[in-house]
Amino acid sequence: MTAQPPHSARPVMLGQNQYGKAENRVVRIVRDGDTHHIKDLNVSVALSGDMDDVHYSGSNASVLPTDTTKNTVFAFAKEHGIESAEQFGIHLARHFVTSQEPIHRARIRIEEYAWERIDTSEANSGFIGAEEVRHSFVRRGQETRLAEITYDGETWQIISGLKDLVVMNSTHSEFWGYVKDKYTTLPEAYDRILATEVSGRWRFNWNGDDQKTPHWEKSYEQVKKHMLQAFAETYSLSLQQTLYQMGARIINHRTEIDEVRFSLPNKHHFLVDLEPFGLKNDNEVYFAADRPYGLIEATILRDGTEPLIPVDLTNL
Ligand SMILES: O=c1[nH]c(=O)c2[nH]c(=O)[nH]c2[nH]1
């Protein structure tokens, strides 16, 4: 039970607390003969439960060391393999909550860096009879994949996502008809560049039923595909409208997902005035400004569901 603070006269109470080892960089290689497969994760463990004593009195009797949580990540990579970030996080969260009585909740955050095989096939290498190499990889730079798994012994919450996915439409974007007050100088745009760096999260409606576990890898690829297709195919009257289409398309096509949240910086591209040089700029030369940027954020929900993804994605 909760020990009293040593000086209980003091009007001080411990609030929310959690602990664990952050940013365990684990690389798991599966060697299938000469063909190797790589999973490269950054795994952060946060545990909470009956941890009053360690804060109030310094008793470590309920504390599973953060060092042990680190070791568990690496041991599980060996013992269970890493089928997907989500599956790996589920194994870890279940382990901490079910094996340690004082631990009531585990939150596992994972970033995944994707690697792709360097193409050394005969066709690509240009060498007749070249022996194909199956153990060389180049890091895929498009995006970082994210997963957050939370388990309290009863309820699972699985949120997947991505960040740093930079996309651009070089036309089919307009912005006009907005409110104008005495500070408004923005010219209306009927053909502009629309570019953003997608940070997105999506929440699964999975309730822990093993029979209904989504195929995490396939789901991720499909969600990414739908968000990119919606970005490409929407004739945009604002980034807000594009964002909504991206989320709606995911909800409409992926029954395993109930909620999507996006944070989309509007990466402004301003036409450069070339008149001083006697040149006409016919929508060809832009200044890519890095700041300030418009920041457009919204949640898109399946009808009848509750929003549970935190509003501020930097906290996730
Ligand atoms: O797509 C946009 N949405 C805005 O709300 C906005 N505001 C602005 O200055 N430019 C843009 N573009």
The ligand as an SDF file (V2000), in Angstrom:
LIG
                    3D

 12 13  0  0  0  0  0  0  0  0999 V2000
   -4.4680   25.5090  -47.1470 O   0  0  0  0  0  0  0  0  0  0  0  0
   -4.3620   26.5640  -46.4810 C   0  0  0  0  0  0  0  0  0  0  0  0
   -5.1090   26.7160  -45.3630 N   0  0  0  0  0  0  0  0  0  0  0  0
   -5.0500   27.8410  -44.5870 C   0  0  0  0  0  0  0  0  0  0  0  0
   -5.7740   27.9610  -43.5580 O   0  0  0  0  0  0  0  0  0  0  0  0
   -4.1660   28.8500  -44.9980 C   0  0  0  0  0  0  0  0  0  0  0  0
   -3.8270   30.0640  -44.4790 N   0  0  0  0  0  0  0  0  0  0  0  0
   -2.8890   30.5960  -45.2880 C   0  0  0  0  0  0  0  0  0  0  0  0
   -2.3120   31.7090  -45.1140 O   0  0  0  0  0  0  0  0  0  0  0  0
   -2.6100   29.7540  -46.3230 N   0  0  0  0  0  0  0  0  0  0  0  0
   -3.3810   28.6670  -46.1680 C   0  0  0  0  0  0  0  0  0  0  0  0
   -3.5030   27.5220  -46.8890 N   0  0  0  0  0  0  0  0  0  0  0  0
  1  2  2  0
  2  3  1  0
  2 12  1  0
  3  4  1  0
  4  5  2  0
  4  6  1  0
  6  7  1  0
  6 11  2  0
  7  8  1  0
  8  9  2  0
  8 10  1  0
 10 11  1  0
 11 12  1  0
M  END
$$$$
